[in-house]
Every structure is written in C-alpha cells, then in structure tokens.
Amino acid sequence: MEGKEGAWHWSLYCHLAAIYNSAKLFEKARISLKKAELMMNGRDSSPFPFLISLYAGAGDLLEAKRVWASLNARIQKSWLPTNKEYLVMLQALKKLHDVAALKVLFEEWESNCVSYDMKLMNAVIGAYLEKNMVEEARQLLDKAMEEGAHLVLKSFWLFIDHYIKKGEKDQARWWSVAASSLVKRGHSGGLELLRMIT
C-alpha cells in the first residue's frame, strides 16, 4: 500500500505543477516538482518523463537535463531509455530551444535504435524547421526513408506548415503533392490542410 501512496503523491504534485505551468506560475511549478521527486519510489522510473516534460514547461532546461541524467544513471545498468523517454526529452529540448543538445541526444538514440520511430524523427524535424534548418530537416526525412521508416503524414505537414508560415507557396505546394501521394496510398487525415494549399 505504501508504494501505491508514494506513486499517487508524486503524480499529485506533477498535476499541481502542470496547473501552475498553465497559469505561468513557474516557480510554484518547480517547487511542486521538487516535492514530487521527494515522493518518488526509488525503483520506479515512470515519473521521469513527467518531470522532464513539466520542467520544460516551466522553462527550466537545467532541471530537465538533470532529471534526464538521473534517469540515465538509474537505467543504464540494465537497459537503454525507451523511445518514449527519448521522445519526451527531445520534445523538452525543442521547447527550450536547445537544438545542439537535441541533435546530440537524437544521434545517441539513433546509434542504438533498432528501427526508426517517426515520432522521434518528427520532433527533431520540427525543431530544425523552427530554427530554419531546412536542409538538416530534409536530410533527416530522406535518411528515414532510406532506412525504410514507416512514413507518417505529419512529417510532410511539418514542412507544409513551415513553408506556409514563410509565405513560400510553391514549396508548400510541392510538399502537399508529396503528402497527397501518401493520402492516396491509404494514409488519412490532413485533407483540409492539403486542400487549403492546392
């Protein structure tokens, strides 16, 4: 029962931190997250993705990186972080605009991955496009295709959205044609975006 109470308590503090983040009360969010860490069960790694994401939401890059390092120290004895854990950290680095650290972390994941996970790829592609690193984003998508990754329409939406925001309709159209070919092959969703551009 005590283990369940501990798990419940850390999650309550995480929920409280999320509410504080939404209200832009970031210092209170950080205090709640510190309390959540105190309530964690030493064997359970499930709180770490929540902590990373919430520290990122509070704009605290150092704490997000500290929690990631703590997670790695805890699990490297037996296995690597999961794709979900990598995704959460990549999203945190993207949110906090640390593209250099994001690139290093992605390369670490890539060196150990068995197959490409487009959710992780899209987090990195999105970060690159936000920083106008279009060539790097394109190379990453090309590499995923070469590796046989199961493409998802969102990868193309990221490029379409990037070019629409920049007012480059010809490029947006080119990507919409590529996305249309995915839709024709059975991928669904996003048709309203494609119709808006074409």
Backbone as a ProteinNet text record, in pm:
[ID]
protein_1_A
[PRIMARY]
MEGKEGAWHWSLYCHLAAIYNSAKLFEKARISLKKAELMMNGRDSSPFPFLISLYAGAGDLLEAKRVWASLNARIQKSWLPTNKEYLVMLQALKKLHDVAALKVLFEEWESNCVSYDMKLMNAVIGAYLEKNMVEEARQLLDKAMEEGAHLVLKSFWLFIDHYIKKGEKDQARWWSVAASSLVKRGHSGGLELLRMIT
[TERTIARY]
81.9	0	86.3	196.9	282.5	336.3	373.7	422.5	318.5	192.3	84.8	65.8	74.8	60.9	171.8	296	407.9	385.4	338.5	312.8	203.3	100.2	-9.8	39.2	122.3	169.5	255.7	348.4	430	342.6	240.8	156	70	27.9	-47.8	36.2	161.2	249.7	276.8	285.6	304.2	181.2	62.4	-60.2	-64.9	-26.9	-23.4	75.9	192	292.4	237.5	162.5	103.3	5.5	-71.6	-165.7	-89.3	16.3	98.2	161.8	211.4	269	165	42.4	-64.9	-94.5	-81.4	-106.6	18.2	126.1	254.1	314	284.2	341.6	456.5	563.5	670.1	748.6	766.8	840.2	760.5	629.5	545.4	547.2	551.3	560	688.7	799.1	928.2	925.3	864.7	854.2	773.3	663.1	581.2	659.7	739.5	818.1	925.2	985.6	1083.7	1015.2	893.2	818.3	783.8	748.5	719.3	841.3	958.2	1081	1105.3	1073.3	1091.7	998.2	883.9	784.1	804.5	899.7	917.7	971.6	924	975	1108.6	1210	1343.9	1354.7	1262.9	1271.8	1189.3	1102.9	1008	1061.4	1077.5	1126.5	1012.5	888.3	776.1	757.5	796.8	778.7	871.5	983.6	1084.8	1033.5	962.6	912.7	821.1	739	651.8	734.9	835.5	920.2	992.7	1048.4	1120.9	1028.3	911.6	815.6	769.6	744.1	695.2	804.2	927.3	1036.8	1053.9	1041	1049	935.8	815.7	701.6	723.4	804.4	837.7	956.9	1009	1121.3	1254.9	1265.2	1385.6	1468.6	1556.1	1640.4	1734.2	1795	1890.9	1825.2	1706	1636.8	1591.8	1545.2	1506.9	1627.4	1742.2	1864.7	1910.1	1895.4	1934.7	1850.1	1718.3	1629.4	1661.8	1691.9	1730.7	1857.8	1955.7	2081	2054.2	1966	1930.2	1860.4	1771.2	1704.7	1807.2	1898.5	2001.2	2089.5	2128.3	2212.6	2139.8	2010.6	1930.2	1912.4	1893.8	1858.5	1974	2085.3	2193.3	2254.3	2230.4	2282.3	2216.4	2093.9	2022.5	1975.4	1940	1892.6	1901.6	1867.6	1868.9	1733.9	1729.8	1599.2	1507.2	1378.2	1280.7	1262.5	1199.4	1167.7	1081.1	987.8	900.5	983.4	1080.2	1163.8	1249.5	1304.8	1380.2	1289.7	1168.6	1075.8	1045.7	1019.5	989.1	1106.9	1228.3	1344.9	1368.9	1350.7	1365.1	1263.8	1140.2	1037.5	1071.5	1129.6	1169.6	1278.5	1377.6	1486.8	1435.6	1340	1279	1205.9	1126.7	1050	1142.4	1258.1	1352	1458.1	1441.2	1524.8	1672.5	1700.6	1839.1	1862.6	1879	1892.2	2022.9	2128.5	2257.2	2244.1	2183.4	2163.7	2065.5	1963.3	1866.2	1935.7	2024.4	2095.8	2182.9	2253.3	2338.1	2253	2141.1	2053.7	1994.3	1953.4	1897.5	2001.5	2124.2	2230.6	2257	2246.2	2259.9	2150.1	2024.4	1912.5	1933.2	1971.1	1987.3	2092.6	2198.8	2305.8	2261.5	2153.3	2105.8	1972	1905.4	1769.8	1772	1668.1	1653.1	1579.6	1478.2	1405.1	1366.8	1348.9	1318.6	1176.2	1163.5	1034.4	1006.3	905.7	878.8	836.3	786.9	753.2	879.5	987.2	1113.6	1169.4	1162.2	1211.1	1136	1004.2	924.4	954.5	986.1	1024.5	1150	1245.5	1370.7	1348.3	1273.3	1242	1173.1	1074.8	1004.4	1097.7	1190.5	1286.9	1376.9	1422.5	1507.7	1432.7	1308.5	1231.5	1203.1	1178.8	1158.2	1280	1397.7	1522.8	1566.1	1475.8	1500.7	1618.1	1637.9	1742	1678.1	1630.7	1552	1633.5	1757.2	1840.3	1859.9	1885.9	1902.6	1773.6	1659.7	1530.2	1505.7	1535.4	1515.2	1606.8	1731.8	1824.9	1776.3	1719.7	1668.5	1551.2	1460.5	1348.1	1397.7	1493	1549.8	1613.7	1685.7	1751.7	1648.9	1541.4	1435.3	1376.6	1356.8	1302.9	1401.5	1529.7	1632.2	1636.4	1612.2	1615.4	1485.7	1390.5	1265.1	1164.7	1176.1	1081.7	941.5	843.5	703.7	667.9	656.6	630.6	490.7	480.9	351.7	328.8	204.3	167.9	219.6	231.2	276.4	413	500.6	633.3	619.2	525.6	503.6	432.3	340.6	270.9	369.9	473.5	573.3	637	670.5	729.7	626.2	504.8	399.1	375.2	360.8	337.9	453.6	575.5	693.8	688.9	660.7	661.2	541.3	426.8	311.6	344.9	403.1	437.9	539.5	624.7	725.5	671.8	548.3	488.9	543.1	603.8	660.9	562.9	462.8	354.6	400.4	498.8	545.9	605.1	685.9	743	633	538.3	427.1	348.4	326.9	255.4	332	463.3	545.5	529	536	520.9	378.5	280.4	141.9	118.9	185.4	175.1	234.5	349.2	411	319	257	164.6	41.3	-6.4	-123.3	-98.3	23.6	53.9	46.5	80.6	65.3	-82	-164.2	-307.4	-367	-326.5	-378.8	-339.9	-226.9	-182.5	-240	-338.9	-408.4	-387.3	-302.3	-287	-403.5	-456.3	-573.2	-540.8	-632.4	-616.3	-544.7	-566.1	-494.9	-543.7	-654.9	-701.9	-737.7	-790.5	-826.9	-703.9	-592.1	-468.1	-422.2	-429.3	-387.6	-475.5	-606.1	-698.2	-672.8	-633.9	-609.3	-492.9	-394.2	-273.4	-288.6	-352.5	-357	-465.2
-120.2	0	126.5	121.2	239	278.4	177	204.9	277.5	233.7	298.2	441.8	463.7	600.4	689.2	636.4	713.7	750.9	654.3	680.2	785.5	773.7	869.1	1008.8	1019.2	1150.2	1219.3	1146.9	1214.7	1262.2	1182.2	1223.1	1344.4	1352.7	1471	1597.1	1589.1	1705	1739.5	1637.9	1663.9	1731.6	1686.5	1752.1	1897.5	1918.5	2054.3	2140.7	2083.5	2156.5	2191.5	2099.4	2126	2243.3	2247.4	2358.9	2490.1	2487.2	2607.9	2652	2555.5	2590.6	2658.6	2603.7	2662.8	2806.2	2831.2	2965.6	3054	2999.4	3070.5	3104.2	3020.5	3032.9	2932.6	2962.5	2865	2831.7	2927.6	2898.2	2801.2	2820	2726.8	2589.1	2585.6	2457	2385.3	2458.7	2398	2342.6	2416.1	2369.7	2240.5	2234.5	2113.2	1996.2	2022.9	1915.7	1864.1	1951.9	1908.2	1818.4	1854.3	1770.7	1636.3	1637.8	1512	1421.1	1478.9	1399.1	1336	1407.5	1353.2	1235.5	1233.8	1129.2	1006	1012.1	901.9	776.8	663.7	533.7	513.8	472.9	458.9	362.4	267.4	166.6	202.4	297.9	329.8	442.9	415.5	520.6	592.5	552.5	613.5	763.4	818.8	963.7	1049.5	994.1	1075.7	1148.9	1082.1	1157.2	1273.6	1253.3	1361.7	1478.7	1446.1	1551.3	1629.5	1557.1	1623.1	1718.8	1668.4	1749.2	1871.1	1851.2	1962	2064.3	2018.8	2115.8	2196.8	2129.8	2202.7	2304	2263.6	2355	2476.1	2457.3	2568.2	2648.1	2607.6	2679.6	2650.2	2537.6	2506.1	2397.9	2441.1	2349.9	2270.4	2336.2	2267.3	2154.3	2178.1	2073.2	1959.6	1992.4	1887.1	1799.3	1861.8	1785.2	1704.9	1762.2	1690.6	1564.6	1577.3	1462.2	1356.9	1400	1306.1	1230.9	1302.6	1238.9	1140.9	1177.6	1090.6	964.1	979.8	863.8	772.7	830.7	750.7	676.9	743.9	680.4	562.8	576.2	472.4	350.6	372.9	259.9	204.2	274.9	225.4	96.6	66.2	-58.1	-178.1	-163.3	-277.7	-260.4	-140	-119.5	27.9	56.2	194.4	259.6	392.4	458.8	413.1	415.1	375.9	488	454.5	557.1	666.9	627.7	727.1	824.6	772.3	858.8	951.5	895.9	981.1	1088.4	1049.7	1145.5	1260.9	1228.7	1333.4	1429.7	1375.7	1463.3	1544.5	1483	1558.3	1672.4	1644.3	1748.4	1859.5	1821.7	1922.4	2012.2	1951.8	2030.8	2120.5	2069.6	2150.7	2270.3	2243.8	2350.4	2457.5	2414.1	2506.3	2557.7	2527.2	2579.6	2541.2	2423.9	2376.4	2275.5	2327.3	2241.3	2163.3	2220.8	2149.9	2024.4	2037.7	1921.4	1823.1	1875.4	1790.2	1703.9	1764.1	1691.1	1580.5	1610.7	1511.5	1396.3	1429.4	1326.3	1240.1	1303.4	1227.2	1131.5	1177.7	1090.9	974.4	999.9	891.6	788.3	835.2	744	667.1	740	680.9	570.1	587.6	487.5	358.3	363.5	245.3	192.1	265.6	225.3	105	24.3	-92.5	-52.8	30.9	82	227.3	301.7	443.7	463.2	546.6	584.3	726.1	739.8	869.4	975.2	934.6	1035.8	1109.5	1034.5	1097	1179.1	1122.4	1193.2	1325.6	1321.5	1442.6	1548.3	1506.1	1603.5	1678.2	1605.1	1667.5	1750.2	1696.1	1771	1902.6	1896.2	2017.2	2118.8	2070.7	2161.4	2226.3	2147.2	2202.6	2308.3	2279	2374.3	2502.7	2491.2	2611.9	2702.6	2643.8	2720.8	2747.7	2720.1	2740.9	2656.9	2540.7	2446.6	2346.6	2399.8	2321.1	2206.6	2232.9	2128.7	2011.6	2041.3	1935.2	1855.3	1925.6	1858.4	1767.4	1817.7	1738.6	1615.7	1634	1520.7	1414	1456.8	1362.2	1282.6	1350.2	1280.3	1184.9	1229.4	1142	1018.5	1038.5	926.6	827.4	879.7	791.8	708	770.9	696.9	590.6	624	526.8	408.5	435.6	329.5	249	287.9	213.3	247.1	365.5	406.5	415.6	381.2	394.8	542.7	604.8	749.2	780.5	891.6	939.4	1077.2	1109.5	1234.9	1356.1	1341.8	1455.4	1505.8	1416.6	1459.3	1562.8	1538.9	1630.3	1757	1743.4	1860.3	1959.6	1907.7	1996.8	2087.2	2027.9	2107.4	2202.4	2152.6	2237.1	2358	2332.4	2439.6	2539.4	2488.4	2574.6	2669.9	2614.6	2697.9	2792.4	2750.4	2841.4	2962	2935.6	3044.8	3139.7	3088.6	3172.7	3237.1	3201.5	3258.3	3199.5	3082.2	3017.2	2912.2	2961.6	2874.1	2765.4	2794.2	2691.4	2572.7	2601.3	2492.9	2419.2	2494.4	2432	2340.8	2386	2302.8	2175.4	2188	2069.9	1965.5	2010.4	1917.4	1864.8	1946.3	1898.3	1789.4	1799.8	1693.6	1564.4	1575.4	1457.5	1398.6	1484.5	1437.2	1373.9	1432.1	1376.6	1234.2	1207.6	1071.3	974	1020.1	934.6	908.9	1014.9	1000.2	901.3	911.4	820.3	676	657.7	522.2	472.6	544.3	493.1	568.1	668.1	747.5	845.4	867.1	954.3	1078.2	1170	1292.2	1400.7	1521.1	1634.1	1680	1626.4	1664	1811.9	1866.9	2009.1	2096.5	2055.7	2131.2	2121.8	2002.6	1984.4	2066	2067.4	2143.1	2293.3	2337.9	2480.6	2528.8	2442.8	2482.2	2466.5	2358.2	2327.8	2403.7
0	0	0	73.2	82	-55.3	-136.9	-271.6	-353.9	-340.9	-416.2	-369.9	-239.8	-189.7	-243.9	-245.1	-298.5	-443.3	-522.4	-664	-678.6	-594.9	-600.8	-564.7	-463.7	-420.7	-526.5	-588.8	-689.7	-804.6	-840.2	-952.8	-916.2	-790.4	-747.9	-761.6	-717.6	-729.2	-876.3	-960.2	-1104.3	-1163.4	-1123	-1170.6	-1123.9	-1000.4	-946.9	-1025.7	-1056.9	-1135.8	-1273.9	-1334	-1465.9	-1458	-1350.9	-1332.3	-1315.5	-1234.9	-1216.5	-1348.6	-1426.6	-1557.2	-1645.7	-1645.7	-1727.7	-1685.4	-1555.6	-1502.6	-1507.2	-1564.2	-1575.3	-1438	-1340.9	-1206.4	-1196.7	-1269.1	-1289.9	-1163.1	-1076.4	-952.3	-865.4	-858.2	-782.5	-848	-980.8	-1051	-1013.1	-1009.1	-972.9	-830.4	-739.8	-600.9	-595.1	-669.9	-674.3	-732.2	-834.1	-895.7	-800.6	-724	-623	-519.7	-480.4	-385.9	-449.4	-577.9	-647.7	-645.8	-669	-668.5	-531.7	-426.2	-291.2	-264	-330.6	-307.6	-395.9	-488.6	-583.9	-516.2	-567.9	-526.9	-597.3	-525.7	-582.4	-698.5	-709.7	-816.1	-939.7	-928.5	-1035.3	-1122.5	-1251.9	-1342	-1415.1	-1390.2	-1463.3	-1437.7	-1321.9	-1304.1	-1390.3	-1433.8	-1500.7	-1624.8	-1716.5	-1833.2	-1794.3	-1691.1	-1644.8	-1592.9	-1512	-1455.1	-1564.3	-1661.7	-1771.1	-1844.9	-1881.4	-1956.7	-1876.2	-1749	-1666.5	-1635.9	-1616.2	-1600.1	-1728.9	-1843.1	-1970.7	-1980.3	-1937.9	-1938.2	-1849.5	-1745.1	-1655.2	-1706.9	-1823.6	-1883.4	-1818	-1749.8	-1672.7	-1742.4	-1832.3	-1909.1	-1819.3	-1722.4	-1635.2	-1556.9	-1505.1	-1429.5	-1521.4	-1641.2	-1736.2	-1768.3	-1791.7	-1820.6	-1698.7	-1580	-1458.2	-1439	-1460.8	-1445.6	-1551.6	-1674.7	-1780.6	-1740.7	-1688.7	-1645.8	-1531.9	-1442.5	-1330.8	-1381	-1477.4	-1537.9	-1602.9	-1679.3	-1746.6	-1647.2	-1540.8	-1439.2	-1375.3	-1362.1	-1298.5	-1388.6	-1518.6	-1605.1	-1686.4	-1698.7	-1783.3	-1731.6	-1606.9	-1552.9	-1619.2	-1665.1	-1720.1	-1864.3	-1907.8	-2044.2	-2081.6	-2204.8	-2254.7	-2228.9	-2233.1	-2222.5	-2336.2	-2309.8	-2411.4	-2513.4	-2626	-2725.6	-2664.1	-2577.2	-2513.2	-2429.7	-2355.7	-2272.6	-2359.1	-2468.2	-2561.3	-2620.7	-2659.3	-2720	-2624.4	-2499	-2400.9	-2387.5	-2382.3	-2367.4	-2494.3	-2611.3	-2736.9	-2742.8	-2702.2	-2702.2	-2603	-2488.7	-2389.5	-2446.4	-2511.6	-2569.9	-2682.2	-2759.6	-2865.8	-2804.1	-2702.1	-2636.2	-2578.9	-2529	-2465.3	-2562.6	-2690.9	-2799.6	-2788.4	-2733.1	-2724	-2836.4	-2957.7	-3075.6	-3072.8	-3017.9	-3010.9	-2924.6	-2807.2	-2719.7	-2782.2	-2850.7	-2918.5	-3023.5	-3099.8	-3204.7	-3144.7	-3036	-2969	-2915.8	-2851.7	-2796.3	-2907.4	-3016.6	-3128.1	-3185.4	-3199.6	-3251.2	-3156.2	-3026.2	-2927.8	-2948.8	-2960.3	-2983.7	-3113.6	-3217.4	-3349.7	-3348.9	-3271.8	-3268.7	-3200.6	-3123.1	-3050.9	-3100.2	-3189.9	-3227.1	-3321	-3310.2	-3396.8	-3524.2	-3510.3	-3626.5	-3598.9	-3706	-3691.9	-3642.4	-3541.8	-3485.8	-3535.1	-3618.7	-3680.2	-3578.7	-3461.4	-3360.6	-3317.1	-3297	-3258.8	-3373.7	-3493.4	-3611.7	-3628.6	-3612.1	-3630.8	-3525.3	-3403.5	-3300.4	-3343.9	-3401.3	-3444.4	-3571.3	-3666.3	-3788.7	-3752.2	-3662.3	-3619.2	-3555.1	-3472.7	-3408.1	-3512.1	-3609	-3714.6	-3795.1	-3830.3	-3910.5	-3832.2	-3701.8	-3620.4	-3623.4	-3635.9	-3641.2	-3785.2	-3880	-4022.9	-4074.2	-4014.4	-4056.8	-4153.3	-4265.9	-4360.6	-4419.5	-4454.7	-4515.6	-4419.6	-4292.5	-4193	-4176.1	-4176.1	-4163.2	-4283	-4401.1	-4522.9	-4524.1	-4484.1	-4478.9	-4381.7	-4271.9	-4173.7	-4230	-4298.8	-4360.6	-4468.6	-4550.2	-4653.7	-4591.6	-4482.7	-4415.1	-4361.7	-4305.4	-4254.4	-4367.1	-4483.5	-4597.4	-4644.3	-4646	-4685.4	-4589.7	-4461.9	-4360.3	-4359	-4442.2	-4450.9	-4342.3	-4284.6	-4180.1	-4238.6	-4157.6	-4198.8	-4190.8	-4305.9	-4309.6	-4260.2	-4194.2	-4148.1	-4208.5	-4228.8	-4293.1	-4215.6	-4084.7	-4002.9	-4047.2	-4093.3	-4138.9	-4249.3	-4339.5	-4451	-4404.2	-4309.6	-4255.3	-4196.4	-4130.9	-4070.5	-4175.9	-4290.9	-4399.3	-4459.9	-4481.6	-4537.9	-4447.3	-4318.6	-4221.4	-4221.3	-4226.4	-4228.2	-4347.9	-4465.2	-4585.7	-4591.9	-4539	-4534.1	-4446.5	-4330	-4238.5	-4300	-4386.6	-4451.9	-4579.7	-4618.2	-4738	-4867.5	-4859.7	-4978.3	-5030.7	-5105.3	-5150.3	-5246.8	-5332.1	-5425.6	-5350.7	-5249.8	-5169	-5092.2	-5037.5	-4964.8	-5057.7	-5181.9	-5280	-5311	-5327.8	-5357.9	-5247.6	-5121.7	-5009.6	-5000.7	-5040.6	-5037	-5140.3	-5255.1	-5356.6	-5301.1	-5236	-5174.7	-5068.1	-4987.5	-4884.2	-4947.3	-5058.9	-5127.9	-5173.5	-5217.5	-5261.5	-5143.8	-5023.6	-4905.2	-4875.9	-4886.7	-4861.3	-4960.3	-5086	-5188.3	-5160.4	-5089.5	-5056.6	-4924.4	-4871.6	-4754.9	-4625.4	-4624.4	-4502.6	-4496.5	-4377.3	-4365.4	-4283.7	-4286.6	-4207.5	-4284.6	-4243.2	-4300.5	-4435.8	-4482.8	-4616.3	-4623.4	-4513.6	-4515.4	-4534.3	-4476.2	-4494.6	-4639.5	-4695.7	-4834.7	-4928.8	-4904.3	-4990.4	-4980.3	-4862.4	-4841.5	-4928.7	-4949.3	-5021.1	-5171.2	-5213.6	-5357.2	-5428.6
[MASK]
++++++++++++++++++++++++++++++++++++++++++++++++++++++++++++++++++++++++++++++++++++++++++++++++++++++++++++++++++++++++++++++++++++++++++++++++++++++++++++++++++++++++++++++++++++++++++++++++++++++

